[in-house]
Amino acid sequence: MQRLYRLHLISPSGLCHFLWAFFKEGLNLMALVRFSAYYYPTRQAVIDERRTLTYVELLTESGRLTNALRLRYSLKKNARVALLCRNHSEMVTALLALSRLGTHIYFLNIEMSVDQLQTQLAHSFDLVVYDFERQSDMERFCGGKKLLSSDISTLVAETPMKTLKKCTAGQMVVLTGGTSGTFKSAARKPSVFSFLNPFFALIEEAHIDDYQSLYVATPIYHGFGLSSLIVSLVMGKSLFIISHYHTENACALIRKYQIEVAAIVPLMLQRMLNADADALMSLKCILSGGALLDERLVKQSQQKLGGVLYNLYGTSEAGFSTIATPDALRKYPNTVGRPIRGLQFRVVRPNQVGFGTLEVNCAWSMDNKQQKWVSTGDLARINDEGFLFLCGRSDDMIVSAGENVYPDTLERAIMMCDDVETAVVISVADVEFGQRLKAFVVLKPNSSWDEQSLLTWLSEHVARYEMPVKVVLLDEIPLLETGKIDRRKLL
């Protein structure tokens, strides 16, 4: 309660201004910015590579853009708008303006293939806001209205401010399913009460309210990045975003601005620690999510930075589900923690060692779910203390020579080798066995190991049917903009 009071969220003055913001704007993201602009008018709100916006400037620019989109593109409540953008200030102002108009917002992955983009654009969108790098594709496949993100500043400058009737936000739809295969959509409608428990969890467990600056390395079109953005706005934090992630640039940014909180995925953290751990010393809280956190990375982070690492788990469908604190990670380095308040989880169809498919039930899961319990698709087990442990994806399982084999099991075994920096395992077709595993490995600097020595070591640590058909040594694992592994480049 003291923390909420300090954030003006439950003080008499704060409650009055929250109600006033909702009265002026409606239940949408713009109301959060109006609230923060009252208490932190000159505080930096969004900082990207090109410019900085204070909270008052963010409110003003987003308000002008709201009017411009209504007048020039005839956008109304429940219109369908796609955002095909990287992380930059224009993307943020567009998101706020579209939320203010009550449109349904579809976050498209700018890294998707040409065929995937063509499929998405076949849906009827009233407007697509896009970055220049996809202009040729937009000209080929988008026959409707479109707005180049770099034109937003000009559009804002030419449009006067005008008061609009308040409006409730539409759905925000995040695509899930990766960058290969068919995308699925996870839709949510902003609800203050539904998202209170995830918000409180970040305050109670990670004390995120104690810090002023937040670097979001993951794309905003990704659920983890979008959640981080919303939390930053409601707390009046200074949000740092960069359109392209580069390890050296990320370290330099954190060092230059002495950033206190970073929302990143494990591979990003690993590369930053290896490149320049001293640059990260200002970080008081590292929120890791979006992928499994390796036990060695947990220990490396604790040794170099102290107890600042938090492991968050969630899915696009289920939302933020668990958090592992630094104390929990010291005890169980491979746990994703306990469920946050208001969430139930269960493991169904467990096997002989206790692993089964994880299902969750909470008020903030996707609106377009078919039933009360949402399957995450992750394999998990729960120990006697209520801590959750993941063990790969249920749909990653292959049958090799009649045996059930999981890529994650082999990945974990390879990572036990002292000479290995990073490992990724995928499945490949095999004439004799049906399917086999193939491993891609990055060795530590100055290692003298080769493929054969690693295979010899593995033969003593995994079952015969789990042995990879091939080990490929790489200098670096390819990453997507989300910080996840780009498996298409490994095929």
C-alpha positions, 0 to 999 in steps of 0.5 A: 500500500505504501508503494502504491501511495508513493506512485500516487495510485491510491492517494486521494489526489492520485485517485482523483486524477485517475478518475479525471484522466478516464473521464477525459480520455476513456478507458484506454492507454492515453488515460495512463499517459494523461495521469503520468503527464500530470505528476511527471510533466517534464520527466523523460517518457520515451527515449529512442535513437533520434529524440526524447519525449517528455510526458507532456510532449508524449501526451500532446503528440499522441493527442494530435495524432489521434485527431489526424488519424480520425480526420485523414484516415476516417478511423473510428471505434472498432476499426482494424489497424495493423502496426508493422513497426520496430521500437521507436517513438512514432510506434509508441505515439501511434499505439496511444492514438489508436488506443484512444480511438478505440480501434482494434490493434494488431501487432505484426512481426516486422521480421515475418517472411514475405509470404507470412506478411502477404497472408496477414495483409489479406485480412481486411485492415482499415489502416496499416502503420509500417516502417520503411524497410517493408515499403516494397512489400506494402506496395505489392500486397496492401491495397488499402490505407497505409501510413509510413511511420516516418511520416507521423511527425509531419502529420502531427505537426500539421494537425491541431489539437482537438478535444474528442469524446472519450472512448474505450480501447479496443482489443490489442492482438499479439501474434504468437506461433513464432516466425515459422508456420501459421501465426495464431492471435492472442487478443486482449481488451484493456481492463484495469481490474484484470491486470491489477495482479500482474502489476502488483506482482512486479511491485511486490516481488521486483520492487520495480517502483523503486527505479526510474529508468527502464530499457526494453530490449524486446520488440513492443510487438512481442507480448513481453515488450508490450507489457513492459511499455504499459507498466512504464507508462502507468508508473511514469518511468523513463522508457529507453527503446532501440529499433535494432538490438546490438549487444555493444550498443545495448551495453553502451546505452545502459552505461551512458544513462545509468539505466536501472531496469532492463527487460531482456531475454536470456540470450541478450543477457548472456551476450551483454555479460560476455561483452561488457559486464561492467557496463551493466553495473547500474542495473538494479533489476533485470527482468528476464523472459521470453525463453528458458533461463539457463542455470549457468547464466543465472549463476554468472549473473549473480557472480557479476551483478549480484542479486538483480535477476528475476525470471518471468514466465508467461505466454502470449495466450496466458499472459504473465504467470510466474516470477522467480526472485533472486532468492528463489534462483539462488535455491533453484536456478532453473525455476520460473518461480511461483504463480502470481496472485490471482493465477491458478496452474496445473500440470495435466497428463504427467509422465513417470517423472512428473512432467506434463502439459502446463495449463493456467487459469487467470482473468488476464489471459487472452479474450479469444480463448475457447475454454477456462483453462488455457494450455501453454504448450509447455512441459512442466513440473511443480515441486513440493514447495510450489515452484514451477520448472519447465522442460521444453515444449510438448509440440517439440517432442519427436519419435526417434526409433520408437522413443520419445525424445525432447530437444530441450533434454539434449540442450540441457545436457550439452550446456553441462559441458564446461567448454560450451557457451550456448547450444540449440537443438532442433529436429531433422528428418531421418530415413532410418530413425524417422526423426533425429536431433541436430545440435548447433553449439557455440564453444567458449573462447580458446576451447580446443574441442571439435565436433567429435570430442563433443560427441564423445563427451555426450555419449557418456551423458545422454541415452543413445537415442538422444544422441544428435545425428550431427553437431554443428559448431558456430561462432554465434547463434542467430537471433530474431529481433525478439532476442529469441533464436532464429531457427529458420536460419538453422534449418 
